[in-house]
Amino acid sequence: MGLRFRKSIKIGSGARLNIGKKSVGFSVGGKGARYSVNSSGRRTKSVGIPGTGLSYVSTSGGRKSSSRSSHGRKTSGTSKGGCLLVIIIFCAISVIVYGIAHLFGYRRPTKVEWTNDNYSIALNDYNRDYSHIIYLRITGETDAEDVDPKDIKIEISNSDVCQLEYDDSGAYVTYDVKPLKDGFADVTATYDGVTSEPITITVDMGEKATTTTTTTTTAEPETTTEAIPVTTTTQDPAETIVYITASGDKYHNKSCRYYDDTCTPMTLQDAQNAGYTPCRVCGG
């Protein structure tokens, strides 16, 4: 008859320390459910209905399981345990890094930028009541939806051309552009000490140019003089070149402030036939 030894010590709250001849184990649980593990790697789960004698016991690990694992036959338990350990270590490192960064006052840098570099408003009878929207993107420690518009400073280089009115906030801060007269203006936004690159807003109110001809009558002297013929030079519409912008219904010359390398050249005759009219600034 071999010598056997087993001792169970109650620790508290359903936990027990189990000491045997060849191993030491720990178990937790109560009536109907218990989980135990010992120093040999054996894990036992038991579930039962008290008073009925019915129960279910599941055992894994132990020396036999370890032997199979070493021969490559059963490695799922070790693999799962390794993945869980990697996840725990990664989460712990992330929390530590985040805590250290904030301890030393690290903040994500604030960025303030318009979603495009320029915006053109060419009004006509069909779109005068439309909203003209530009978007401002703000990123950093504060998300755009949490930004107070009172903390954003808007500067317009030419406030006679347009005004901006705060509209709404979401993924972007939104402004409604109110056009006032023909021209262009550079608009910048400053938030949290950071100023955006400017967005250039060009306004064409679509108003037709009008000219007033004043006729002055002077008294002719009584002496009769022979009329001197006057030679006038007129532009040939078929030969004169004008320039058309990507939007608007005006044509311009090269000295106009609206002219740039993106303008489309065409003859004056073709521009007039297409319905374009002279620019109020340069006269075409």
C-alpha positions as CSV (number, residue, x, y, z in Angstrom):
1,M,0.0,0.0,0.0
2,G,1.6,3.3,-1.2
3,L,1.8,6.4,0.9
4,R,-0.7,9.1,-0.1
5,F,-1.0,12.7,1.2
6,R,-3.6,15.3,0.4
7,K,-4.5,18.5,2.3
8,S,-7.1,21.2,1.4
9,I,-6.9,24.6,3.1
10,K,-9.8,27.0,2.8
11,I,-8.6,30.5,1.9
12,G,-12.0,32.2,1.8
13,S,-14.7,33.2,-0.7
14,G,-14.8,29.7,-2.2
15,A,-11.1,29.5,-2.8
16,R,-9.0,26.6,-1.6
17,L,-5.3,25.7,-1.6
18,N,-4.9,22.0,-2.4
19,I,-1.6,20.3,-1.4
20,G,-0.8,16.8,-2.6
21,K,2.2,14.4,-2.6
22,K,3.4,15.4,-6.1
23,S,1.7,18.8,-6.8
24,V,0.1,21.9,-5.3
25,G,-3.1,23.3,-6.7
26,F,-5.6,26.1,-6.4
27,S,-9.4,25.9,-6.9
28,V,-12.2,28.5,-6.8
29,G,-16.0,28.2,-6.9
30,G,-18.9,26.8,-4.9
31,K,-21.6,24.2,-5.1
32,G,-22.5,23.5,-8.7
33,A,-19.4,25.0,-10.3
34,R,-15.7,24.8,-9.6
35,Y,-12.4,25.5,-11.5
36,S,-9.0,24.2,-10.4
37,V,-5.4,24.2,-11.6
38,N,-2.3,22.6,-10.2
39,S,1.4,22.9,-10.5
40,S,1.6,20.1,-13.1
41,G,-0.5,22.2,-15.5
42,R,-3.7,20.2,-15.1
43,R,-6.9,22.2,-15.3
44,T,-10.3,20.9,-14.2
45,K,-13.7,22.4,-14.7
46,S,-16.8,20.9,-13.0
47,V,-20.4,21.8,-13.3
48,G,-23.3,20.0,-11.5
49,I,-26.8,20.3,-10.1
50,P,-26.7,20.0,-6.2
51,G,-28.8,17.2,-4.8
52,T,-29.3,15.4,-8.1
53,G,-25.9,13.6,-8.5
54,L,-25.7,15.0,-12.0
55,S,-22.4,16.7,-13.0
56,Y,-20.0,17.4,-15.9
57,V,-16.3,17.4,-15.5
58,S,-13.7,18.6,-18.1
59,T,-10.0,18.0,-17.6
60,S,-7.1,19.4,-19.8
61,G,-3.4,19.9,-19.5
62,G,-1.2,17.8,-17.3
63,R,1.8,15.7,-18.1
64,K,0.2,13.8,-20.9
65,S,-1.1,16.9,-22.6
66,S,2.4,18.5,-22.3
67,S,4.0,15.4,-23.9
68,R,1.7,15.6,-26.8
69,S,2.4,19.3,-27.3
70,S,6.1,18.6,-27.4
71,H,5.6,16.3,-30.4
72,G,3.4,18.7,-32.2
73,R,0.2,16.8,-31.7
74,K,-1.7,19.3,-29.4
75,T,-0.6,22.9,-29.2
76,S,-3.9,24.8,-29.2
77,G,-3.9,25.5,-25.5
78,T,-0.3,26.9,-25.6
79,S,-1.1,28.9,-28.7
80,K,-4.2,30.5,-27.2
81,G,-2.3,31.3,-24.0
82,G,0.5,32.9,-26.0
83,C,-1.8,35.1,-28.0
84,L,-3.6,36.2,-24.8
85,L,-0.3,37.1,-23.2
86,V,0.8,39.1,-26.3
87,I,-2.5,41.1,-26.2
88,I,-2.2,41.8,-22.5
89,I,1.4,43.0,-22.9
90,F,0.5,45.2,-25.9
91,C,-2.4,46.8,-24.0
92,A,-0.2,47.4,-21.0
93,I,2.6,49.1,-23.0
94,S,0.0,51.3,-24.8
95,V,-1.5,52.5,-21.5
96,I,2.0,53.2,-20.1
97,V,3.1,55.1,-23.2
98,Y,-0.1,57.2,-23.3
99,G,0.2,57.9,-19.5
100,I,3.8,59.0,-19.8
101,A,3.1,61.2,-22.9
102,H,0.3,63.1,-21.0
103,L,2.4,63.3,-17.9
104,F,5.0,65.3,-19.8
105,G,2.3,67.5,-21.4
106,Y,2.3,65.9,-24.9
107,R,-0.6,67.1,-27.1
108,R,-1.5,66.2,-30.7
109,P,-0.5,69.3,-32.8
110,T,-3.5,71.4,-33.9
111,K,-4.0,71.8,-37.7
112,V,-6.3,74.4,-39.2
113,E,-6.9,74.2,-43.0
114,W,-9.5,75.0,-45.6
115,T,-10.6,72.0,-47.7
116,N,-9.6,73.9,-50.9
117,D,-7.4,76.7,-51.9
118,N,-9.9,78.9,-53.8
119,Y,-13.6,79.3,-54.2
120,S,-15.4,81.2,-57.0
121,I,-18.9,82.7,-56.9
122,A,-20.4,83.6,-60.2
123,L,-24.0,84.8,-59.6
124,N,-26.8,84.8,-62.2
125,D,-30.6,84.9,-62.0
126,Y,-30.8,81.2,-61.1
127,N,-28.4,80.9,-58.2
128,R,-28.6,84.2,-56.3
129,D,-30.5,82.6,-53.5
130,Y,-28.2,79.5,-53.2
131,S,-25.9,79.0,-50.3
132,H,-22.2,79.3,-50.9
133,I,-20.4,77.0,-48.5
134,I,-16.7,76.7,-47.6
135,Y,-15.3,74.1,-45.1
136,L,-12.7,74.5,-42.4
137,R,-11.0,71.3,-41.0
138,I,-9.6,71.4,-37.5
139,T,-7.7,68.5,-36.0
140,G,-5.7,67.9,-32.8
141,E,-6.7,67.4,-29.2
142,T,-10.1,68.9,-29.9
143,D,-12.4,67.4,-32.5
144,A,-14.2,69.7,-35.0
145,E,-17.6,69.1,-33.4
146,D,-16.3,70.3,-30.0
147,V,-14.9,73.5,-31.4
148,D,-16.6,76.7,-30.2
149,P,-16.9,79.1,-33.2
150,K,-16.2,82.0,-30.9
151,D,-12.7,80.7,-30.5
152,I,-12.1,80.9,-34.3
153,K,-10.8,84.2,-35.6
154,I,-11.7,84.8,-39.3
155,E,-9.7,87.5,-41.2
156,I,-10.8,88.8,-44.7
157,S,-8.4,90.8,-46.7
158,N,-11.1,92.7,-48.5
159,S,-14.3,92.8,-46.5
160,D,-16.1,94.8,-49.2
161,V,-16.1,91.7,-51.5
162,C,-17.7,89.1,-49.1
163,Q,-18.5,88.3,-45.5
164,L,-18.5,84.9,-43.7
165,E,-21.2,83.6,-41.4
166,Y,-20.8,80.5,-39.2
167,D,-23.2,77.8,-40.4
168,D,-22.8,74.5,-38.7
169,S,-20.3,72.0,-37.2
170,G,-19.6,68.4,-37.7
171,A,-16.6,66.7,-39.3
172,Y,-15.8,70.2,-40.5
173,V,-16.5,73.8,-39.4
174,T,-18.8,75.3,-42.0
175,Y,-19.1,78.9,-43.2
176,D,-21.7,80.5,-45.5
177,V,-20.1,83.1,-47.9
178,K,-22.2,86.2,-48.4
179,P,-21.0,87.9,-51.7
180,L,-21.2,91.7,-51.7
181,K,-19.5,92.9,-54.9
182,D,-17.1,91.9,-57.7
183,G,-13.6,91.2,-56.6
184,F,-11.5,88.8,-54.7
185,A,-10.5,88.4,-51.0
186,D,-8.1,86.1,-49.1
187,V,-9.6,84.5,-46.0
188,T,-7.6,83.0,-43.1
189,A,-8.8,81.2,-39.9
190,T,-6.9,81.1,-36.6
191,Y,-7.6,78.6,-33.8
192,D,-5.6,77.7,-30.8
193,G,-2.8,79.9,-32.0
194,V,-2.6,78.2,-35.4
195,T,-3.4,80.1,-38.6
196,S,-4.5,78.4,-41.8
197,E,-3.2,79.0,-45.3
198,P,-5.6,81.5,-47.0
199,I,-8.5,80.5,-49.3
200,T,-9.0,83.0,-52.2
201,I,-12.7,83.8,-52.8
202,T,-13.5,85.4,-56.1
203,V,-16.9,87.0,-56.6
204,D,-18.7,87.9,-59.9
205,M,-22.1,89.4,-59.1
206,G,-23.2,89.0,-62.8
207,E,-24.2,92.7,-63.1
208,K,-24.1,94.1,-66.6
209,A,-21.8,97.0,-67.2
210,T,-23.6,100.3,-68.2
211,T,-22.0,103.3,-69.9
212,T,-23.4,106.8,-70.0
213,T,-22.6,109.0,-73.1
214,T,-22.8,112.7,-72.4
215,T,-23.2,115.0,-75.4
216,T,-21.9,118.6,-75.0
217,T,-23.1,121.3,-77.3
218,T,-20.8,124.3,-77.9
219,A,-21.6,127.5,-79.7
220,E,-20.1,127.5,-83.2
221,P,-18.3,130.7,-84.2
222,E,-20.0,132.7,-87.0
223,T,-17.0,132.2,-89.2
224,T,-17.4,129.2,-91.5
225,T,-14.6,126.7,-91.5
226,E,-14.2,123.6,-93.6
227,A,-14.8,120.4,-91.8
228,I,-11.7,118.4,-91.0
229,P,-12.3,114.6,-91.6
230,V,-11.6,112.5,-88.5
231,T,-10.2,109.0,-88.9
232,T,-11.4,106.5,-86.2
233,T,-9.8,103.2,-85.5
234,T,-12.1,100.3,-84.5
235,Q,-11.2,96.8,-83.3
236,D,-12.0,94.0,-85.7
237,P,-13.9,91.5,-83.5
238,A,-12.7,88.7,-85.7
239,E,-9.0,89.5,-85.0
240,T,-9.1,90.8,-81.4
241,I,-8.3,88.2,-78.8
242,V,-10.0,88.1,-75.4
243,Y,-9.8,85.7,-72.5
244,I,-12.5,83.7,-70.7
245,T,-12.3,82.4,-67.1
246,A,-13.5,79.0,-66.0
247,S,-16.6,80.5,-64.5
248,G,-18.6,83.7,-65.2
249,D,-20.0,85.3,-68.3
250,K,-17.4,88.1,-68.8
251,Y,-14.4,88.3,-71.1
252,H,-11.1,90.0,-70.1
253,N,-7.9,91.3,-71.5
254,K,-4.4,90.3,-70.4
255,S,-4.1,93.3,-68.1
256,C,-7.2,92.4,-66.1
257,R,-6.7,91.1,-62.5
258,Y,-9.0,88.2,-63.3
259,Y,-6.6,86.9,-66.0
260,D,-4.4,84.0,-65.3
261,D,-2.8,81.0,-67.1
262,T,-6.0,79.0,-66.9
263,C,-8.0,81.5,-69.0
264,T,-9.2,80.3,-72.4
265,P,-8.3,82.6,-75.3
266,M,-10.9,83.3,-78.1
267,T,-11.7,86.0,-80.6
268,L,-13.9,88.8,-79.5
269,Q,-16.4,87.9,-82.2
270,D,-16.7,84.3,-80.8
271,A,-17.0,85.5,-77.3
272,Q,-19.8,87.9,-78.2
273,N,-21.5,85.2,-80.2
274,A,-21.3,82.9,-77.1
275,G,-23.1,85.5,-75.0
276,Y,-20.0,86.8,-73.0
277,T,-20.0,90.5,-72.1
278,P,-17.1,92.9,-71.2
279,C,-15.6,92.8,-67.7
280,R,-16.4,95.8,-65.6
281,V,-12.9,96.0,-64.3
282,C,-10.9,95.9,-67.6
283,G,-13.7,96.5,-70.2
284,G,-12.7,93.4,-72.1
